[in-house]
């Protein structure tokens, strides 16, 4: 599709009010308008959404945006609808009448952007409609694409089937139809980039890889000798920011509730946030935080994606996340206004004798991975070589995750989003994940240098010192 560049800029100014694009927004927009694939890694707050929203709005037809969280979908769609733009979302929490209205809009081809999860994409009402020959599909966008590698082989196995969406849809579309596939994320190391290319079956994608370095983010790690010491360190830190917005990240729902109860008893304006809350409860907490009715949120990783608050002055990881990509995502939610922001991570002392909690959490994750691998190994001999996924799930309720594990070990391929074929029958071995997060927490060099190197920016990292992380200040 050819669109005059001046018209693209004019529409950008009209809709979003900015004079011009930030690099490389313009180049990404042109890539998607040309129906070319793309892999985009831009820091949190870098303006990724505009890069796929504007091309979708400039074309006839529908762009599908695959998003991991309801909150993320709702925030983006509400913003678009407030500008009277043809966007909608589908998830299992919206009223039936609104769902039917959106499905009708797909058939009438009045939408330009449709936000939905992988699970909703593969539901019969949605898939049957978008597969119809007359329904024009321009693009498949995977927003927060790192979720494919973080969740696709554990509790969101539908992510593993996204790679065959384009080829399956094209079988029902007019000859010559082109559908662009693009992955957008703030964090993807070289290994994750390769997984995304392969899993999404990207075709010679244009790559836009921006450095994650943020000069206003001060990174700091402190050792806690005991659980009590960890709480004291948190309380001391909070006293330094009595009226400034922040976020406290924990690893589980229970820890979110327990820490919230403690901080509320000390008269802090806060709330506990996790996936166990209803949609209405989550929206209410987000609204309270965005409007400064509460100072901070005690949250699991469920909070933050797509929630834009510019004046977050501090981020605390009361417990470190499992993955370095999660960490970079979460600290990146601070300081979007460019002003100084402190990011503190609290960890157990290295021996684990006085506080074994961090080590126990890592061991639990390892055991869960081993169990999933064992279940996948056991199911190989019990399922057909080729079958529809729903037939296998009816017989083996936990089979969907096992199929995802087999896919990750290259022992299975998807013929379409609903049909698999086994291609190998060798023994599965649960490969240990390189623990980059642990290495980061104990590094004896500039923390930003470590992050730049870990995410593939080797040239920038070679002689880099930020001058403001805890290591650089000590040095």
ChimeraX attribute file (.defattr): number of C-alpha atoms within 10 A of each C-alpha:
attribute: neighborCount
match mode: 1-to-1
recipient: residues
	/A:1	9
	/A:2	8
	/A:3	13
	/A:4	8
	/A:5	11
	/A:6	9
	/A:7	11
	/A:8	17
	/A:9	17
	/A:10	15
	/A:11	15
	/A:12	17
	/A:13	14
	/A:14	11
	/A:15	14
	/A:16	12
	/A:17	10
	/A:18	12
	/A:19	11
	/A:20	12
	/A:21	16
	/A:22	11
	/A:23	12
	/A:24	17
	/A:25	21
	/A:26	16
	/A:27	15
	/A:28	25
	/A:29	20
	/A:30	18
	/A:31	20
	/A:32	25
	/A:33	21
	/A:34	16
	/A:35	19
	/A:36	20
	/A:37	25
	/A:38	23
	/A:39	24
	/A:40	27
	/A:41	25
	/A:42	21
	/A:43	21
	/A:44	23
	/A:45	19
	/A:46	17
	/A:47	14
	/A:48	21
	/A:49	14
	/A:50	17
	/A:51	21
	/A:52	24
	/A:53	19
	/A:54	21
	/A:55	24
	/A:56	25
	/A:57	18
	/A:58	15
	/A:59	15
	/A:60	15
	/A:61	19
	/A:62	24
	/A:63	27
	/A:64	22
	/A:65	23
	/A:66	24
	/A:67	22
	/A:68	25
	/A:69	18
	/A:70	19
	/A:71	20
	/A:72	18
	/A:73	24
	/A:74	19
	/A:75	15
	/A:76	18
	/A:77	20
	/A:78	15
	/A:79	12
	/A:80	18
	/A:81	12
	/A:82	8
	/A:83	11
	/A:84	10
	/A:85	16
	/A:86	17
	/A:87	24
	/A:88	25
	/A:89	23
	/A:90	22
	/A:91	17
	/A:92	12
	/A:93	11
	/A:94	11
	/A:95	10
	/A:96	10
	/A:97	9
	/A:98	13
	/A:99	17
	/A:100	13
	/A:101	11
	/A:102	20
	/A:103	20
	/A:104	14
	/A:105	16
	/A:106	22
	/A:107	15
	/A:108	11
	/A:109	16
	/A:110	15
	/A:111	22
	/A:112	25
	/A:113	25
	/A:114	21
	/A:115	26
	/A:116	23
	/A:117	23
	/A:118	20
	/A:119	16
	/A:120	17
	/A:121	23
	/A:122	18
	/A:123	10
	/A:124	9
	/A:125	12
	/A:126	16
	/A:127	15
	/A:128	11
	/A:129	15
	/A:130	21
	/A:131	18
	/A:132	13
	/A:133	14
	/A:134	15
	/A:135	17
	/A:136	21
	/A:137	24
	/A:138	23
	/A:139	26
	/A:140	23
	/A:141	23
	/A:142	26
	/A:143	25
	/A:144	23
	/A:145	26
	/A:146	26
	/A:147	17
	/A:148	24
	/A:149	20
	/A:150	16
	/A:151	15
	/A:152	19
	/A:153	23
	/A:154	17
	/A:155	12
	/A:156	20
	/A:157	22
	/A:158	22
	/A:159	24
	/A:160	25
	/A:161	24
	/A:162	22
	/A:163	21
	/A:164	18
	/A:165	21
	/A:166	21
	/A:167	14
	/A:168	14
	/A:169	18
	/A:170	17
	/A:171	12
	/A:172	15
	/A:173	18
	/A:174	11
	/A:175	8
	/A:176	7
	/A:177	14
	/A:178	17
	/A:179	21
	/A:180	22
	/A:181	26
	/A:182	30
	/A:183	24
	/A:184	22
	/A:185	20
	/A:186	25
	/A:187	28
	/A:188	27
	/A:189	19
	/A:190	13
	/A:191	12
	/A:192	18
	/A:193	22
	/A:194	12
	/A:195	17
	/A:196	22
	/A:197	19
	/A:198	12
	/A:199	19
	/A:200	23
	/A:201	18
	/A:202	20
	/A:203	14
	/A:204	11
	/A:205	18
	/A:206	17
	/A:207	15
	/A:208	16
	/A:209	19
	/A:210	16
	/A:211	16
	/A:212	21
	/A:213	17
	/A:214	16
	/A:215	16
	/A:216	16
	/A:217	25
	/A:218	20
	/A:219	20
	/A:220	17
	/A:221	20
	/A:222	15
	/A:223	16
	/A:224	19
	/A:225	17
	/A:226	18
	/A:227	15
	/A:228	10
	/A:229	15
	/A:230	20
	/A:231	17
	/A:232	13
	/A:233	16
	/A:234	17
	/A:235	13
	/A:236	11
	/A:237	14
	/A:238	16
	/A:239	9
	/A:240	9
	/A:241	13
	/A:242	10
	/A:243	14
	/A:244	14
	/A:245	21
	/A:246	27
	/A:247	26
	/A:248	24
	/A:249	26
	/A:250	22
	/A:251	19
	/A:252	14
	/A:253	19
	/A:254	14
	/A:255	18
	/A:256	22
	/A:257	17
	/A:258	12
	/A:259	19
	/A:260	22
	/A:261	15
	/A:262	12
	/A:263	16
	/A:264	13
	/A:265	10
	/A:266	10
	/A:267	8
	/A:268	16
	/A:269	17
	/A:270	22
	/A:271	22
	/A:272	23
	/A:273	23
	/A:274	21
	/A:275	15
	/A:276	11
	/A:277	12
	/A:278	11
	/A:279	13
	/A:280	10
	/A:281	13
	/A:282	20
	/A:283	16
	/A:284	12
	/A:285	19
	/A:286	20
	/A:287	14
	/A:288	17
	/A:289	21
	/A:290	19
	/A:291	11
	/A:292	14
	/A:293	12
	/A:294	19
	/A:295	21
	/A:296	25
	/A:297	23
	/A:298	26
	/A:299	27
	/A:300	23
	/A:301	19
	/A:302	16
	/A:303	21
	/A:304	19
	/A:305	19
	/A:306	20
	/A:307	17
	/A:308	15
	/A:309	18
	/A:310	16
	/A:311	19
	/A:312	24
	/A:313	22
	/A:314	25
	/A:315	25
	/A:316	24
	/A:317	24
	/A:318	24
	/A:319	21
	/A:320	23
	/A:321	22
	/A:322	18
	/A:323	15
	/A:324	23
	/A:325	22
	/A:326	19
	/A:327	18
	/A:328	19
	/A:329	21
	/A:330	23
	/A:331	24
	/A:332	24
	/A:333	26
	/A:334	29
	/A:335	25
	/A:336	21
	/A:337	14
	/A:338	13
	/A:339	14
	/A:340	16
	/A:341	25
	/A:342	19
	/A:343	22
	/A:344	22
	/A:345	22
	/A:346	21
	/A:347	25
	/A:348	23
	/A:349	16
	/A:350	15
	/A:351	10
	/A:352	14
	/A:353	12
	/A:354	13
	/A:355	20
	/A:356	15
	/A:357	16
	/A:358	18
	/A:359	15
	/A:360	12
	/A:361	14
	/A:362	13
	/A:363	12
	/A:364	11
	/A:365	12
	/A:366	15
	/A:367	12
	/A:368	12
	/A:369	18
	/A:370	16
	/A:371	13
	/A:372	19
	/A:373	21
	/A:374	17
	/A:375	17
	/A:376	21
	/A:377	19
	/A:378	14
	/A:379	16
	/A:380	20
	/A:381	10
	/A:382	11
	/A:383	15
	/A:384	14
	/A:385	14
	/A:386	15
	/A:387	15
	/A:388	15
	/A:389	16
	/A:390	14
	/A:391	13
	/A:392	17
	/A:393	14
	/A:394	10
	/A:395	11
	/A:396	14
	/A:397	10
	/A:398	15
	/A:399	21
	/A:400	21
	/A:401	23
	/A:402	23
	/A:403	28
	/A:404	26
	/A:405	27
	/A:406	24
	/A:407	22
	/A:408	17
	/A:409	17
	/A:410	12
	/A:411	19
	/A:412	20
	/A:413	21
	/A:414	20
	/A:415	18
	/A:416	18
	/A:417	21
	/A:418	15
	/A:419	15
	/A:420	20
	/A:421	18
	/A:422	19
	/A:423	14
	/A:424	14
	/A:425	13
	/A:426	10
	/A:427	13
	/A:428	15
	/A:429	11
	/A:430	15
	/A:431	11
	/A:432	9
	/A:433	8
	/A:434	9
	/A:435	12
	/A:436	16
	/A:437	18
	/A:438	15
	/A:439	12
	/A:440	18
	/A:441	18
	/A:442	14
	/A:443	12
	/A:444	11
	/A:445	16
	/A:446	22
	/A:447	26
	/A:448	26
	/A:449	19
	/A:450	21
	/A:451	23
	/A:452	20
	/A:453	17
	/A:454	19
	/A:455	21
	/A:456	17
	/A:457	20
	/A:458	15
	/A:459	10
	/A:460	13
	/A:461	18
	/A:462	12
	/A:463	8
	/A:464	17
	/A:465	16
	/A:466	18
	/A:467	16
	/A:468	18
	/A:469	22
	/A:470	17
	/A:471	19
	/A:472	15
	/A:473	10
	/A:474	8
	/A:475	9
